[in-house]
Amino acid sequence: MLDQEPDASAAVVEDAQPEDQDELDQPIVVDDLDGMSLEDAIDATIVAFEDGDLVHGKVVKIDSDEVLLDIGYKSEGVIPSKELSIRNDVDPHEVVSLGEEIEALVLQKEDKDGRLILSKKRARFELAWKRIEGAAESGEPVIGKVIEVVKGGLILDLGVRGFLPASLVDIRRVQDLDEFLGQELRAKVIELNRSRNNVVLSRRAVLEEERKEQRQQILDKLQPGDVVEGQISNIVDFGAFVDLDGMDGLIHISELSWSHVNHPSEVLEIGQDVQVKVLDIDRDRQRISLGLKQTQSDPWQQVLSSYKEGDVVEGRVTKVVTFGAFVEILPGVEGLVHISELAQHHVENPREVVSQGQPVNVKIIEVDGDRRRLSLSLKRVEDTDPVQPRADGAESVHARPALDLSEDVFADADADAETAEVDDSAEEAEEAVEAPEAEPEAEAVPEAEAVVEE
């Protein structure tokens, strides 16, 4: 029997089949079910959880009032809009996006409608508490966005509501807290109470810690005698504080001006830019003493270069005391007229001779440049003594205010005088009309007649 040749068409068909066709034709076999049914096997792939558990899922739908989350359960979980954020009345589209993977807390595995109810904000709350507790223990700052400005401070979104008191928002008191709304701030946890869900923060602590390094750098860079620029950050009764780009230095009230200053606010205001001289640095206590008057011309140098003993100069009485009077001959330069130098005669009380604010001519009887002291005399001034011009070029203290002596002023004055005369005449005439006639005086009874009658 002859061998039959294979059918060519069959070979073509056989070649066209994939090599693994036999495998594809094999039935699917589920191994290792240990006797489980297919339904039980499917249930085995579903995530197991209970109420209060944290689950992970993907956002599959966003509605105006809820979000659906696929967590690998037999049905999607529902996150009501009120459970999306700690902020009120938020748009779900602003909180989550389609396809985003998020954490959620199981509120109800099955409600009355058979739905799985989840909460995103409570999941954040649980995760946030763990993070906040860790930060509180380690001292590390937390980061939160300012979502509200309330009375007394700010509310930060940390996953929980954190309260930042106004006094701890910055190193200095903040006037307008609204400027922080919407900003992300770093703050330290200074108080934590889980039972009351209470978190108190301090941004000031973070800023002060950051400034420690800046302060050290500033201290290392500065030397006594340096002239630096700064900004007035605060004014107190005893001086003013200057912000030196991260560290405050103090200008004592005595270093503000060469002349007497009653209060620092007379010469400075908060926010003012100033040039100051570094007087002293306490590196251990991180304190810097500054001077403002040292950056200004020293009026004492004008005194030493322009005046000498025996000169008669102008001045104004600034203070009267029991032992004499102080006279300012230049702004910032005062000399003492001792009570014995006030007048040729004996003076019990200096106020008998001079008064505060009075302009006077005084004679310089002693100049002590080292101690910056002047001794002056009022009684030694002679009428023939020439008065030295002011060293600062200012106007004489004896100058009177300019008066308007124009013809118009005189014309107005004459008119006012005539009006006054007319008014006086009319008033006198009116009084004469209203006044009653005087009764004749009774005649006096002669003393003789009085004696006879007795």
Number of C-alpha atoms within 10 A of each C-alpha: 3 4 5 6 6 8 8 9 9 10 10 10 9 11 10 9 10 10 10 8 9 9 10 10 8 8 7 8 6 8 7 7 10 7 9 11 10 11 8 11 14 11 13 11 11 12 11 11 12 12 14 16 14 20 20 14 19 18 20 16 16 18 12 11 12 17 26 22 29 19 20 16 16 13 13 21 26 20 26 18 22 18 22 24 21 19 13 10 9 15 17 21 12 7 11 17 15 14 13 11 16 16 20 27 24 24 18 18 16 13 10 7 6 10 14 22 22 30 26 26 23 23 24 22 20 16 16 17 19 12 14 23 15 14 15 17 9 10 14 14 19 19 14 20 19 22 18 19 19 14 9 11 17 24 21 28 19 22 22 23 21 22 24 26 19 22 15 21 23 16 13 12 11 13 8 8 17 14 10 16 15 14 12 14 16 19 24 22 25 13 12 17 10 9 6 7 12 13 20 19 24 22 23 21 20 21 18 16 11 12 15 14 12 15 21 13 13 16 18 10 9 15 15 13 14 13 18 14 13 21 19 21 18 17 18 12 11 13 19 25 22 29 18 18 13 17 21 22 23 21 26 18 19 17 22 25 19 19 16 15 15 12 16 20 14 9 10 17 15 14 13 11 15 15 17 27 21 21 18 17 17 10 12 7 7 15 16 23 20 29 24 21 18 19 15 13 10 15 18 18 11 15 19 14 10 14 18 14 13 16 17 24 22 20 25 21 21 18 17 20 12 11 14 21 25 23 28 20 26 23 15 14 21 25 24 21 26 18 22 17 21 22 16 10 9 10 15 12 14 20 15 10 14 18 15 14 14 14 20 17 23 28 24 23 16 15 18 10 12 6 7 12 15 21 20 29 23 22 16 18 19 12 7 6 14 11 15 13 15 19 16 13 8 9 9 12 15 13 8 7 6 6 6 9 8 8 9 10 11 12 11 10 12 12 12 11 12 11 11 12 12 11 11 12 11 12 11 11 11 11 11 11 9 8 9 8 8 6 6 6 6 6 6 6 8 8 9 9 9 9 8 7 7 6
